[in-house]
Amino acid sequence: MTEVVKSTQLREIVAALKSGKIVAFATDTVFGIGVIYSDYSAVKKMKAAKGRDEKKPFPLMVADASQMHEVAFLTPREEKIIKAFTPGPLTLVLRKKDVISDEFTNGFATIAIRIPDDEFVLTLLREVGPMYVTSANISGEESANTTEEVLQQLNGRIDMVVEGQAKSHKASTIIDCTGQQIKLLRQGEIAIENINSVINC
């Protein structure tokens, strides 16, 4: 059975993450599940919990631009985008640094990264460092937005769920920043036109 806790139980939640547990929590988009980014066995457990394709890497959440710099390469263009749209529902695909082993990204030289606009999640990220976070659902099923919806799909598959309510039913916009031009991979709440406007300003 999955343990249900409150956000006030921060010490217990942090300890669970640091010991390699899978924890679900509400974000500024949908409900997510996460593990610390340095624990490969936890990443494999999270793929199994979701029934996710083994070859499909997870996106990373970080607390701020400083943590993003630690794990990925940023140009002035990306720094401008981060300043304008984060924290928020925007995921950037960036070239990763060697601090992230290739096994975590299934051999890809890139990593998808987001800074969430949720104070509780940001607190977790400051406490445990970057986390691999993905939507709290079985792969191919509807994304969860409440504690109850998470348990309907993942009870017994994950270790802990923090009671809460996701702020949006819409996933983040994803942009590929690895080329000369920004490429839209998924349209979310932030329009690509607004991103290009900031870049060209």
Contacts in CASP RR format, 6 or more apart in sequence:
PFRMAT RR
TARGET T0000
AUTHOR 0000-0000-0000
METHOD contacts of the structure
MODEL  1
MTEVVKSTQLREIVAALKSGKIVAFATDTVFGIGVIYSDYSAVKKMKAAK
GRDEKKPFPLMVADASQMHEVAFLTPREEKIIKAFTPGPLTLVLRKKDVI
SDEFTNGFATIAIRIPDDEFVLTLLREVGPMYVTSANISGEESANTTEEV
LQQLNGRIDMVVEGQAKSHKASTIIDCTGQQIKLLRQGEIAIENINSVIN
C
1 155 0 8 1.000
1 156 0 8 1.000
2 24 0 8 1.000
2 151 0 8 1.000
2 154 0 8 1.000
2 155 0 8 1.000
2 156 0 8 1.000
2 157 0 8 1.000
2 158 0 8 1.000
2 159 0 8 1.000
2 160 0 8 1.000
2 161 0 8 1.000
3 159 0 8 1.000
3 160 0 8 1.000
3 161 0 8 1.000
4 147 0 8 1.000
4 151 0 8 1.000
4 160 0 8 1.000
4 161 0 8 1.000
4 163 0 8 1.000
5 12 0 8 1.000
5 13 0 8 1.000
5 160 0 8 1.000
5 161 0 8 1.000
5 162 0 8 1.000
5 163 0 8 1.000
6 162 0 8 1.000
6 163 0 8 1.000
7 13 0 8 1.000
7 25 0 8 1.000
7 120 0 8 1.000
7 162 0 8 1.000
7 163 0 8 1.000
7 164 0 8 1.000
9 162 0 8 1.000
10 123 0 8 1.000
10 124 0 8 1.000
10 127 0 8 1.000
13 23 0 8 1.000
13 25 0 8 1.000
13 124 0 8 1.000
13 160 0 8 1.000
13 162 0 8 1.000
14 124 0 8 1.000
14 127 0 8 1.000
14 128 0 8 1.000
16 23 0 8 1.000
16 159 0 8 1.000
16 160 0 8 1.000
17 23 0 8 1.000
17 34 0 8 1.000
17 35 0 8 1.000
17 36 0 8 1.000
17 124 0 8 1.000
17 128 0 8 1.000
17 131 0 8 1.000
18 36 0 8 1.000
18 128 0 8 1.000
20 35 0 8 1.000
20 36 0 8 1.000
20 39 0 8 1.000
20 41 0 8 1.000
20 42 0 8 1.000
20 45 0 8 1.000
21 35 0 8 1.000
21 42 0 8 1.000
21 159 0 8 1.000
21 160 0 8 1.000
22 33 0 8 1.000
22 34 0 8 1.000
22 35 0 8 1.000
22 42 0 8 1.000
22 45 0 8 1.000
22 46 0 8 1.000
22 49 0 8 1.000
22 157 0 8 1.000
22 158 0 8 1.000
22 159 0 8 1.000
22 160 0 8 1.000
23 33 0 8 1.000
23 34 0 8 1.000
23 35 0 8 1.000
23 158 0 8 1.000
23 159 0 8 1.000
23 160 0 8 1.000
23 161 0 8 1.000
23 162 0 8 1.000
24 31 0 8 1.000
24 32 0 8 1.000
24 33 0 8 1.000
24 34 0 8 1.000
24 136 0 8 1.000
24 144 0 8 1.000
24 150 0 8 1.000
24 154 0 8 1.000
24 158 0 8 1.000
24 160 0 8 1.000
24 161 0 8 1.000
24 162 0 8 1.000
25 31 0 8 1.000
25 32 0 8 1.000
25 33 0 8 1.000
25 34 0 8 1.000
25 120 0 8 1.000
25 121 0 8 1.000
25 124 0 8 1.000
25 161 0 8 1.000
25 162 0 8 1.000
25 164 0 8 1.000
26 32 0 8 1.000
26 118 0 8 1.000
26 120 0 8 1.000
26 145 0 8 1.000
26 162 0 8 1.000
26 164 0 8 1.000
26 165 0 8 1.000
26 166 0 8 1.000
26 167 0 8 1.000
27 116 0 8 1.000
27 118 0 8 1.000
27 121 0 8 1.000
27 133 0 8 1.000
27 166 0 8 1.000
27 167 0 8 1.000
28 87 0 8 1.000
28 88 0 8 1.000
28 89 0 8 1.000
28 116 0 8 1.000
28 117 0 8 1.000
28 118 0 8 1.000
28 121 0 8 1.000
28 166 0 8 1.000
28 167 0 8 1.000
28 168 0 8 1.000
29 89 0 8 1.000
29 116 0 8 1.000
29 166 0 8 1.000
29 167 0 8 1.000
29 168 0 8 1.000
29 170 0 8 1.000
29 171 0 8 1.000
29 172 0 8 1.000
29 189 0 8 1.000
30 135 0 8 1.000
30 136 0 8 1.000
30 143 0 8 1.000
30 144 0 8 1.000
30 145 0 8 1.000
30 166 0 8 1.000
30 168 0 8 1.000
30 169 0 8 1.000
30 170 0 8 1.000
30 171 0 8 1.000
31 135 0 8 1.000
31 136 0 8 1.000
31 143 0 8 1.000
31 144 0 8 1.000
31 145 0 8 1.000
31 146 0 8 1.000
31 147 0 8 1.000
31 149 0 8 1.000
31 150 0 8 1.000
31 164 0 8 1.000
31 166 0 8 1.000
32 133 0 8 1.000
32 134 0 8 1.000
32 135 0 8 1.000
32 136 0 8 1.000
32 144 0 8 1.000
32 150 0 8 1.000
32 166 0 8 1.000
33 46 0 8 1.000
33 49 0 8 1.000
33 50 0 8 1.000
33 133 0 8 1.000
33 134 0 8 1.000
33 135 0 8 1.000
33 136 0 8 1.000
33 150 0 8 1.000
33 154 0 8 1.000
33 158 0 8 1.000
34 46 0 8 1.000
34 131 0 8 1.000
34 132 0 8 1.000
34 133 0 8 1.000
34 134 0 8 1.000
35 42 0 8 1.000
35 43 0 8 1.000
35 45 0 8 1.000
35 46 0 8 1.000
35 131 0 8 1.000
35 132 0 8 1.000
36 42 0 8 1.000
36 128 0 8 1.000
36 129 0 8 1.000
36 130 0 8 1.000
36 131 0 8 1.000
36 132 0 8 1.000
37 60 0 8 1.000
37 71 0 8 1.000
37 100 0 8 1.000
37 104 0 8 1.000
37 129 0 8 1.000
37 130 0 8 1.000
37 131 0 8 1.000
37 132 0 8 1.000
40 101 0 8 1.000
40 103 0 8 1.000
40 104 0 8 1.000
43 58 0 8 1.000
43 104 0 8 1.000
43 132 0 8 1.000
46 52 0 8 1.000
46 58 0 8 1.000
46 132 0 8 1.000
46 134 0 8 1.000
46 158 0 8 1.000
47 53 0 8 1.000
47 54 0 8 1.000
47 56 0 8 1.000
47 58 0 8 1.000
48 157 0 8 1.000
49 154 0 8 1.000
49 157 0 8 1.000
49 158 0 8 1.000
50 134 0 8 1.000
50 137 0 8 1.000
50 138 0 8 1.000
50 139 0 8 1.000
50 157 0 8 1.000
51 138 0 8 1.000
51 139 0 8 1.000
52 134 0 8 1.000
52 139 0 8 1.000
53 139 0 8 1.000
54 106 0 8 1.000
55 106 0 8 1.000
56 106 0 8 1.000
57 104 0 8 1.000
57 105 0 8 1.000
57 106 0 8 1.000
57 108 0 8 1.000
57 111 0 8 1.000
57 112 0 8 1.000
58 132 0 8 1.000
58 133 0 8 1.000
58 134 0 8 1.000
59 91 0 8 1.000
59 111 0 8 1.000
59 112 0 8 1.000
59 113 0 8 1.000
59 114 0 8 1.000
59 132 0 8 1.000
59 133 0 8 1.000
59 134 0 8 1.000
60 71 0 8 1.000
60 111 0 8 1.000
60 112 0 8 1.000
60 113 0 8 1.000
60 114 0 8 1.000
60 130 0 8 1.000
60 131 0 8 1.000
60 132 0 8 1.000
60 133 0 8 1.000
61 113 0 8 1.000
61 114 0 8 1.000
61 115 0 8 1.000
61 116 0 8 1.000
61 121 0 8 1.000
61 125 0 8 1.000
61 130 0 8 1.000
61 131 0 8 1.000
61 132 0 8 1.000
61 133 0 8 1.000
62 68 0 8 1.000
62 71 0 8 1.000
62 113 0 8 1.000
62 114 0 8 1.000
62 115 0 8 1.000
62 125 0 8 1.000
62 129 0 8 1.000
62 130 0 8 1.000
63 115 0 8 1.000
63 122 0 8 1.000
63 125 0 8 1.000
63 126 0 8 1.000
63 129 0 8 1.000
63 130 0 8 1.000
64 115 0 8 1.000
64 122 0 8 1.000
65 74 0 8 1.000
65 79 0 8 1.000
65 82 0 8 1.000
65 83 0 8 1.000
65 86 0 8 1.000
65 115 0 8 1.000
67 125 0 8 1.000
67 129 0 8 1.000
67 130 0 8 1.000
68 74 0 8 1.000
68 82 0 8 1.000
68 94 0 8 1.000
68 113 0 8 1.000
68 115 0 8 1.000
70 97 0 8 1.000
70 99 0 8 1.000
70 130 0 8 1.000
71 96 0 8 1.000
71 97 0 8 1.000
71 99 0 8 1.000
71 100 0 8 1.000
71 111 0 8 1.000
71 113 0 8 1.000
71 130 0 8 1.000
72 94 0 8 1.000
72 95 0 8 1.000
72 96 0 8 1.000
72 97 0 8 1.000
72 111 0 8 1.000
72 113 0 8 1.000
73 94 0 8 1.000
73 95 0 8 1.000
73 96 0 8 1.000
73 97 0 8 1.000
74 82 0 8 1.000
74 94 0 8 1.000
75 177 0 8 1.000
77 177 0 8 1.000
77 182 0 8 1.000
77 199 0 8 1.000
78 92 0 8 1.000
78 94 0 8 1.000
78 177 0 8 1.000
80 198 0 8 1.000
80 199 0 8 1.000
81 90 0 8 1.000
81 92 0 8 1.000
81 175 0 8 1.000
81 177 0 8 1.000
81 195 0 8 1.000
81 198 0 8 1.000
81 199 0 8 1.000
82 92 0 8 1.000
82 115 0 8 1.000
84 198 0 8 1.000
85 190 0 8 1.000
85 194 0 8 1.000
85 195 0 8 1.000
85 198 0 8 1.000
86 114 0 8 1.000
86 115 0 8 1.000
86 117 0 8 1.000
87 115 0 8 1.000
87 116 0 8 1.000
87 117 0 8 1.000
87 118 0 8 1.000
87 122 0 8 1.000
88 114 0 8 1.000
88 115 0 8 1.000
88 116 0 8 1.000
88 117 0 8 1.000
88 172 0 8 1.000
88 190 0 8 1.000
89 114 0 8 1.000
89 117 0 8 1.000
89 168 0 8 1.000
89 170 0 8 1.000
89 171 0 8 1.000
89 172 0 8 1.000
89 173 0 8 1.000
89 188 0 8 1.000
89 189 0 8 1.000
89 190 0 8 1.000
90 114 0 8 1.000
90 172 0 8 1.000
90 173 0 8 1.000
90 175 0 8 1.000
90 190 0 8 1.000
90 195 0 8 1.000
91 112 0 8 1.000
91 113 0 8 1.000
91 114 0 8 1.000
91 172 0 8 1.000
91 173 0 8 1.000
91 174 0 8 1.000
91 175 0 8 1.000
91 186 0 8 1.000
92 112 0 8 1.000
92 113 0 8 1.000
92 114 0 8 1.000
92 174 0 8 1.000
92 175 0 8 1.000
92 177 0 8 1.000
93 110 0 8 1.000
93 111 0 8 1.000
93 112 0 8 1.000
93 113 0 8 1.000
93 174 0 8 1.000
93 175 0 8 1.000
93 176 0 8 1.000
93 177 0 8 1.000
93 178 0 8 1.000
93 185 0 8 1.000
94 110 0 8 1.000
94 111 0 8 1.000
94 112 0 8 1.000
94 113 0 8 1.000
94 177 0 8 1.000
94 178 0 8 1.000
95 109 0 8 1.000
95 110 0 8 1.000
95 111 0 8 1.000
95 178 0 8 1.000
96 105 0 8 1.000
96 108 0 8 1.000
96 109 0 8 1.000
96 110 0 8 1.000
96 111 0 8 1.000
100 111 0 8 1.000
102 108 0 8 1.000
104 132 0 8 1.000
105 111 0 8 1.000
110 176 0 8 1.000
110 178 0 8 1.000
112 174 0 8 1.000
114 133 0 8 1.000
114 172 0 8 1.000
115 122 0 8 1.000
116 122 0 8 1.000
116 125 0 8 1.000
117 167 0 8 1.000
118 167 0 8 1.000
120 162 0 8 1.000
124 131 0 8 1.000
125 131 0 8 1.000
135 143 0 8 1.000
135 144 0 8 1.000
135 171 0 8 1.000
136 143 0 8 1.000
136 144 0 8 1.000
136 150 0 8 1.000
136 153 0 8 1.000
136 154 0 8 1.000
136 158 0 8 1.000
136 161 0 8 1.000
137 143 0 8 1.000
137 144 0 8 1.000
137 150 0 8 1.000
137 153 0 8 1.000
137 154 0 8 1.000
138 153 0 8 1.000
138 154 0 8 1.000
141 153 0 8 1.000
142 149 0 8 1.000
143 169 0 8 1.000
143 171 0 8 1.000
144 150 0 8 1.000
144 152 0 8 1.000
144 153 0 8 1.000
144 154 0 8 1.000
144 166 0 8 1.000
145 165 0 8 1.000
145 166 0 8 1.000
145 169 0 8 1.000
146 164 0 8 1.000
146 165 0 8 1.000
146 166 0 8 1.000
147 161 0 8 1.000
147 162 0 8 1.000
147 163 0 8 1.000
147 164 0 8 1.000
147 165 0 8 1.000
150 158 0 8 1.000
150 161 0 8 1.000
151 161 0 8 1.000
154 161 0 8 1.000
168 189 0 8 1.000
170 188 0 8 1.000
170 189 0 8 1.000
171 186 0 8 1.000
171 188 0 8 1.000
172 186 0 8 1.000
172 188 0 8 1.000
172 189 0 8 1.000
172 190 0 8 1.000
173 184 0 8 1.000
173 186 0 8 1.000
173 187 0 8 1.000
173 188 0 8 1.000
173 189 0 8 1.000
173 190 0 8 1.000
173 191 0 8 1.000
173 192 0 8 1.000
173 195 0 8 1.000
174 184 0 8 1.000
174 185 0 8 1.000
174 186 0 8 1.000
175 182 0 8 1.000
175 183 0 8 1.000
175 184 0 8 1.000
175 185 0 8 1.000
175 192 0 8 1.000
175 195 0 8 1.000
176 182 0 8 1.000
176 183 0 8 1.000
176 184 0 8 1.000
176 185 0 8 1.000
182 192 0 8 1.000
182 195 0 8 1.000
182 196 0 8 1.000
182 199 0 8 1.000
184 192 0 8 1.000
END
